[in-house]
Amino acid sequence: MKSLPLSRRTLLRSAGSTVALPWLESISGGATARAAAAAPPKRFMFLGFGFGVTNETWYPDKARVGGDYPLPAGLMPLERHRGNFSVVQGLGHRHVIDGHFGSTFWLTGANRYGKAGSSFSNTISADQVAAEQWGKETRFASLQLDTEKAADQGHGPGLSLAWDATGRPLAGLTTPVLAYHKLFSAEDMTLEERQTAIASGRSVLDALSADATRLQRGVTAADARKLDEYFESIRDIERRLARDERWISVPKPRPEGIVEPQPGLAGEPEIKLMYDLAVAAFATDLTRVITYRQPVVSLLKSLGIAVAAHDMSHYGPGPRQQASEARDLAQSRLLAGLLDRLGEVKEADGSSLLDHTTVVYGSNIRTIHYLDNCPTLVAGGGSGIKLGEHVVMPDKTPLSNLWLTLLQGSGVKVDKHGDSTGPLDGLRA
């Protein structure tokens, strides 16, 4: 049989000619159309971190539930926002057994051994469930922000927090510079050049698809699985091509107060800038679904902490626990600043981004290698849940029940997610 050019490199060349081109809300008629809308859109932001939290100082007292609960030391920087968020205890994933997979299954609730004959598999993440339904309205169906050397940051396999409908990882933007240019920088190509590139990319995909079809006859089961993945890759590129054609003539937004980031930012200033870029992406309606897989190693360094991140997660009394508590405070400060910004940006009807955005902050790991009672904080008014509350669910309640609750509360049509057994009715407002 003739050798066919079906290498991963070929696909990458095809994808490279059709890089997603950012858009503005003018696709919907600009500011006039947005002002006339019945209600601002719902949005999701999932913020995941590795290595967990300090067990003794991050969680509220389980005996104090409801709205009148003492805020623990690790969350004290969020005091001014306590009416805008709720802390939920008792959640976890029953299938997850990997001690430092801080984000791999966080939004999926999948069983890594769920696919016969495979030692690793995943399923769609909660953000992508929303993106599949909301993404038609925005230039980017979703935006994945990530960190460099994620495995060192307490994160397991994956390219971001996001996983598509086939359980494949979605790549993330690992620096503020990359995120800025993806969202807002000027194009080097003219409109005609971009249109030609898109047309060329499609013809390449057609040829590749024909080659792959000829390979379907007489292949092994393993090769058949590879071909299935290959065809899905082609379909994914075609979807991105269609999106490019829709938005190619739309100019990029010029977000107020956002300038091109300087390279080399790390730790606390890096996270803050990523948050600012995420808010700008929401404010210009570039996307309505954002995930951010956050750094910890560089955060500790920016705080002047010499304790290694992994050692910190296995803390005991002394420097390791002090490092863990300092990390918690820094992360809470940054989160409070994000909620400030979301509250400051106004919608056309006078409400704020925070009023219509669901912000989820947490991890798939509690501390050390403990995978129960995952740290979980939900903020914003986008999902119609109780805010200002401390909620304690029965131990081993599926974390996916929360994702189901938030998705349904935001208007996403879904009956089940991951290992969910039903929505958390006690969390609904």
Secondary structure, 3 states (H helix, E strand, C coil): CCCCCCCHHHHHHHHHCCCCCCCCHHHHCHHHHHHHCCCCCCEEEEEECCCCCCHHHHCCCCCCCECCCCCCHHHHHHHHHHHHEEEEEEEECCCCCCCCCCCCCCCCCCCCCCCCCCCCCCCCCHHHHHHHHHHHHCCCCCEEECCCCHHHHCCCCCCCCCECCCCCECCCECCHHHHHHHHCCCCCCCHHHHHHHHHHHHHHHHHHHHHHHHCCCCCCHHHHHHHHHHHHHHHHHHHHHHHHHHHCCCCCCCCCCCCCCCCCCCCHHHHHHHHHHHHHHHHCCCCCEEEEECCCHHHHHHCCCCCCHHHHHCCCCCHHHHHHHHHHHHHHHHHHHHHHHHHHCECCCCCEHHHHEEEEEECCCCECCECCCCCEEEECCCCCECCCCEEEEEEEEEHHHHHHHHHHHCCCCCCCCCCCCCCCHHHEC
